[in-house]
Amino acid sequence: MNRNYIISLEYINFNSYSASKYWQGFFAAKNLQDSAISKKAYLILQDYFSDMKNFFMLSCVLYFYEHKIQSKYTERVVKKHQDSIKYFLENGLLRKAEGEICEQFAKYKEGLIKFPVELLQISFNADDFLRFLEMYLDLILWRINGPCFLINSASRVAIYPHDEGGFGVISFEENNQLGFDLLNFAEQSGEFNSYRVKNN
């Protein structure tokens, strides 16, 4: 049977991912103090899907050089990823939070405008996904913000980094069991809890 591989962004609610029409849930780290938990979370995806080259990344991720909360912990995390930050700023997957893009992003966060989808960009370089998402998860509460989705058109899912050290799942169609199976798989690792929409 032929499948429709067209992806429509109308299924993603950029103001609240959990309010997306077919949001399925997320998995979260049991121990956020585990310095390797971000990498372990990505490896859950890699182990489940086998080949991340079937995904592409759709994102608009901003890097904030300063944050109102400064601590030895945040300084240590930033230092851990300083090479990655430099690399992704240079290749454009990470963008400086400044100028017009920052102004538009601020208006979106304040609910003044819908997310400006023209700011989104696409990456097909699966070799960068692990490094980028490990950095994203570690810095999500401190220096990094913005939508980031791994999308598999054949599987009809969008997967996004969650601020509790794991990933959430949005389906592009009703009755898609794949996302729920992924959440079950993550929970079976023993290092993550999964939270699903009711009745699933």
C-alpha positions in Angstrom: 0.0 0.0 0.0 1.4 3.4 -0.9 1.7 5.9 1.9 1.5 9.6 1.9 4.9 10.9 3.0 3.9 14.6 2.9 4.5 16.3 6.3 2.2 19.1 7.3 3.4 21.4 10.1 -0.2 22.1 11.1 0.0 19.0 13.3 2.6 20.6 15.5 1.5 23.2 18.0 4.6 25.4 18.3 3.1 27.2 21.4 2.6 24.0 23.3 3.8 20.7 21.9 1.6 18.7 24.2 -1.4 20.5 22.7 -0.5 19.1 19.2 -3.4 17.2 17.7 -1.6 13.8 17.9 0.8 14.4 20.7 1.7 11.0 22.2 3.8 11.7 25.3 7.5 11.9 26.3 10.1 10.0 28.3 12.1 11.7 31.1 15.3 10.9 32.9 15.0 9.4 36.3 18.4 10.9 37.3 19.1 14.3 35.8 22.3 14.5 37.7 23.7 11.7 35.5 26.3 13.6 33.3 25.7 11.1 30.5 21.9 11.1 30.5 21.6 13.3 27.4 23.7 10.9 25.4 21.8 7.9 26.8 18.5 9.5 25.8 19.6 9.9 22.2 20.9 6.4 22.1 17.4 5.2 23.1 16.3 6.7 19.7 19.2 5.2 17.9 18.6 1.7 19.3 14.9 1.8 18.6 15.0 3.2 15.1 18.4 1.5 14.1 19.2 4.0 11.5 18.9 7.8 12.2 19.8 8.5 8.6 16.1 8.1 7.9 15.4 11.3 9.8 16.0 14.9 9.1 16.2 17.7 11.6 13.8 20.7 11.4 14.9 23.5 13.8 15.4 27.1 14.8 17.7 26.9 17.8 19.1 30.0 19.4 22.1 30.2 21.7 22.1 32.8 24.5 25.5 33.9 25.6 24.3 35.0 29.0 21.7 33.7 31.3 20.2 35.2 34.5 21.1 32.0 36.4 24.8 31.5 36.7 26.4 28.8 38.7 29.5 26.6 38.7 27.2 23.9 37.3 26.1 25.9 34.3 29.7 27.1 33.7 30.9 23.5 33.7 28.2 22.3 31.3 28.9 25.2 28.9 32.6 24.4 29.0 31.8 20.7 28.3 30.1 21.7 25.1 32.2 24.7 24.1 33.7 22.9 21.0 30.2 21.9 19.9 28.8 25.3 20.5 31.5 26.8 18.3 31.1 24.1 15.6 27.3 24.5 15.3 27.4 28.3 15.4 29.8 28.2 12.5 27.7 25.7 10.4 24.5 27.6 11.2 22.5 24.8 13.0 22.9 26.9 16.1 22.2 30.6 15.8 23.1 33.6 18.0 20.2 35.1 19.9 20.6 38.6 18.5 19.1 41.0 16.0 15.8 40.4 14.2 15.7 36.7 14.8 15.9 37.3 18.5 13.1 39.9 18.4 10.8 37.6 16.4 11.5 34.8 18.8 10.8 37.0 21.8 7.4 38.0 20.4 6.6 34.3 19.7 7.5 33.4 23.3 5.3 36.2 24.7 2.4 34.9 22.6 2.2 38.1 20.5 2.7 36.2 17.2 2.6 32.6 15.9 5.9 30.9 15.5 7.6 32.4 12.4 8.0 29.1 10.4 10.2 30.9 7.8 13.0 30.8 10.5 13.0 27.0 10.4 15.9 25.2 8.7 16.5 21.6 7.7 19.5 19.4 8.2 20.0 16.0 6.7 23.4 15.4 8.4 22.6 12.5 10.7 26.2 12.3 11.8 25.7 15.6 13.7 22.4 14.6 15.4 23.9 13.0 18.5 26.4 15.7 19.2 23.8 18.5 18.6 21.0 16.9 20.7 23.3 16.0 23.6 24.3 19.6 23.7 20.7 20.8 23.4 19.5 18.6 26.2 22.3 19.7 28.5 21.8 23.4 27.8 18.1 23.5 27.3 17.3 25.3 30.6 20.4 27.6 30.5 21.6 28.7 27.2 19.6 27.1 24.4 16.0 27.6 23.3 13.9 27.0 20.2 12.1 24.3 18.3 14.0 21.2 17.2 12.4 18.1 15.7 13.8 14.9 14.3 11.2 13.9 11.7 10.8 10.6 9.9 8.2 11.0 7.2 7.8 7.2 6.7 7.2 6.6 10.3 4.9 9.7 10.5 6.5 11.1 13.8 8.3 14.2 15.0 10.6 13.7 18.0 11.7 16.7 20.1 14.1 17.2 23.0 12.3 17.5 26.4 13.5 19.6 29.3 13.4 16.6 31.6 16.3 14.9 29.9 14.5 12.8 27.3 12.3 13.2 24.2 8.7 13.8 23.3 6.7 12.4 20.4 4.2 14.0 18.1 2.5 11.8 15.4 1.4 13.1 12.0 -1.6 10.8 11.9 -4.2 9.2 14.2 -3.7 5.7 15.5 0.0 5.6 15.1 1.4 3.1 17.5 5.1 3.8 16.9 5.4 6.7 19.3 3.8 4.7 22.2 6.1 1.8 21.4 9.1 4.1 21.6 8.0 5.4 25.0 7.6 1.8 26.2 11.1 1.0 24.9 12.6 3.9 26.7 11.0 2.9 30.0 12.3 -0.6 29.7 15.9 0.7 29.8 15.3 1.4 33.5 16.7 4.9 33.3 13.7 6.8 32.0 10.0 7.2 33.0 7.5 7.5 30.2 4.4 9.7 30.2 1.7 9.0 27.6 -1.6 10.7 26.6 -4.6 9.1 28.4 -6.2 6.0 27.0 -2.9 4.8 25.6 
